[in-house]
């Protein structure tokens, strides 16, 4: 899954995150995203570009 993460919008760092594995992603009414990773990885796509 590809997730766009804004500044202070998640427990993940800002950027475009590629999330792979077994996880849940909770999105609150305010839009805050909380990733609970059970097994897998995240990769910041922006880090590969710049």
N, C-alpha and C positions, 0 to 999 in steps of 0.2 A: 504494500500500500504506500502511496506517496501522500505525504501530509505537509501542507504549508504551515509553518509555525512562526507567529509574529513575536515581537519583543514582549516578554512578560505574559505570554498567552498559554504557556505550557510548562510542564516539568522537563521538557526537552529544550535544547538550545534553539535560538532563532535560525531559520533557514528552511530549506526544502529537505525533509527527512524521508528516506526510504526505509520503511519498517518491514521486517521480515521475521517470521517465526510464529510462536504461540504467545498471544498477548491480548489484553483488552485495552481499548481506548475509550475512556469516559469523557464526554463533552458536557460541561455544565450549562445551565441556562444562560450564563454570562459568556459562554464560548470558550472557557478555559479547558484545555485538553490535558488529561492526565493519562500517561501511558503506564500500564502495569505489565512489564515484560516477564513472562514465565520462562521462555527459552527462545533465543533468537538474537537479532542484532538490529541496530539502526545505523544508517549511513547518511551523512550530510552531503547532499549532492552539490551544494554551493561550494564546498571546500575543494571539489575537483575542478571547478570552473575557474576560480580566481586564485 
